[in-house]
Amino acid sequence: MQLVAESIYRLGRKHHNFYAVVDGRRVTVIDAGGSRELPLLEAGLQSIGLGLNAVEAVLLTHGHSDHVGFAREVSESGVPVMAHEAEAAFLTDGSRGSQVQPMDLPLWRRQTMAFLAEMIRAGAAQEYRLRSVQTLTDGEVVDIPGKPRTLATPGHTAGHAAYILEDRRVVFSGDALVTDGLIHSATGPQMLGDVFHHDVALARASLRRFGGQSTDVLLPGHGTPWYGPIAQAVAQARAAL
C-alpha cells in the first residue's frame, strides 16, 4: 500500500489501481480492483493499524470487472456500494454497458499481454454483478470519509463517474483519464484507446469536466499518480489524441 496524497493510499498492481481514503479510523474505498484483491486491501489496512471493519463505503467509478472486483463480497458484510445513477443498471444486471473483450485488443503487443496476465491474476476475468447499489447524482457530496463529490464523466461507460476530494484537492479519475495506456508504452495523462470506451465521442467530451476542477493530484484507475493542476493533465491528454 502506497501513500500517494494526504491520508490516501494506492493499492492494486502494476497496471491497475484502487484506493483507500482514510479519515481517522474510518475508510472509504474507491473502486474494488479484481475479485481476488480483497486480501490486498485487508493487508494494506492492517499495515496502518486498521481492519476491514473500518471501511464505511465503497465508491465505484464504473462497472468493469477490474473495478468492481470484491465490491459484492464487501457489501455482503453490510458495507454500502455506491456509483453514479446512470451506472446502476450495468452494475446490477449488465445492461447499458459491456466489457472489453481480449480479442478486441492488439494481442501481438507485449504491453497488451502483460496487462491481460495481470487482470487474470487479479481475478478481473471473473465477472459478476452486484445485488444492489446505492446511486449518486452528478455533483452530490457523499457523507462518508473524505466527503467525495461525484463528477459525472460518461463515455468510458454510460455512467462513469470521477470523485473529487475538495479539501485535499484530489481527483479519482477512474478510466476517464489515466496515466497508463495499457496497450502501448506511453505514460502520462492520456485517454485509454478508443477500443476501451462505450462511447468515444462522449468520453472525449468528458475531459472538459475534469478541466474545470481545482485539483492538484490525479489518481487514475490505471497508471501512477500525477501531480499538478488538472487543467495541465487534460491539456496533455488532448494533445495525445
FENHUQUI-V559060 format. One record per residue. N is the residue number from 0. RES is the residue in one small letter. PHI is phi in whole degrees, 0 to 359 (NA if undefined). Layout:
# FENHUQUI-V559060
N;RES;PHI  N;RES;PHI
This chain:
# FENHUQUI-V559060
0;m;NA  1;q;245  2;l;287  3;v;240  4;a;198  5;e;302  6;s;55  7;i;235  8;y;239  9;r;263  10;l;230  11;g;120  12;r;224  13;k;301  14;h;257  15;h;213  16;n;229  17;f;221  18;y;222  19;a;240  20;v;259  21;v;254  22;d;228  23;g;67  24;r;249  25;r;243  26;v;223  27;t;249  28;v;258  29;i;256  30;d;67  31;a;226  32;g;54  33;g;266  34;s;292  35;r;262  36;e;254  37;l;301  38;p;301  39;l;294  40;l;294  41;e;299  42;a;295  43;g;296  44;l;294  45;q;299  46;s;293  47;i;246  48;g;81  49;l;239  50;g;236  51;l;298  52;n;290  53;a;280  54;v;285  55;e;259  56;a;195  57;v;241  58;l;256  59;l;254  60;t;287  61;h;190  62;g;262  63;h;287  64;s;294  65;d;276  66;h;237  67;v;276  68;g;33  69;f;271  70;a;300  71;r;294  72;e;299  73;v;293  74;s;296  75;e;291  76;s;265  77;g;100  78;v;281  79;p;291  80;v;250  81;m;235  82;a;199  83;h;297  84;e;302  85;a;284  86;e;259  87;a;300  88;a;296  89;f;295  90;l;290  91;t;261  92;d;226  93;g;83  94;s;278  95;r;59  96;g;179  97;s;205  98;q;273  99;v;287  100;q;266  101;p;308  102;m;291  103;d;277  104;l;260  105;p;285  106;l;291  107;w;282  108;r;272  109;r;299  110;q;297  111;t;296  112;m;294  113;a;295  114;f;295  115;l;296  116;a;297  117;e;294  118;m;298  119;i;295  120;r;298  121;a;281  122;g;87  123;a;284  124;a;285  125;q;268  126;e;256  127;y;213  128;r;255  129;l;279  130;r;286  131;s;202  132;v;214  133;q;276  134;t;264  135;l;237  136;t;251  137;d;301  138;g;89  139;e;291  140;v;264  141;v;265  142;d;276  143;i;223  144;p;309  145;g;94  146;k;47  147;p;292  148;r;258  149;t;280  150;l;234  151;a;294  152;t;225  153;p;290  154;g;133  155;h;300  156;t;226  157;a;297  158;g;240  159;h;303  160;a;220  161;a;258  162;y;227  163;i;242  164;l;259  165;e;301  166;d;290  167;r;258  168;r;55  169;v;239  170;v;236  171;f;264  172;s;263  173;g;56  174;d;254  175;a;282  176;l;210  177;v;232  178;t;235  179;d;223  180;g;282  181;l;71  182;i;251  183;h;211  184;s;267  185;a;293  186;t;236  187;g;98  188;p;304  189;q;194  190;m;264  191;l;296  192;g;300  193;d;305  194;v;299  195;f;276  196;h;258  197;h;292  198;d;218  199;v;297  200;a;298  201;l;291  202;a;298  203;r;293  204;a;296  205;s;293  206;l;302  207;r;299  208;r;292  209;f;295  210;g;299  211;g;271  212;q;266  213;s;244  214;t;227  215;d;237  216;v;228  217;l;252  218;l;245  219;p;270  220;g;288  221;h;223  222;g;109  223;t;278  224;p;301  225;w;234  226;y;245  227;g;149  228;p;303  229;i;299  230;a;299  231;q;291  232;a;296  233;v;295  234;a;299  235;q;295  236;a;295  237;r;295  238;a;295  239;a;274  240;l;289
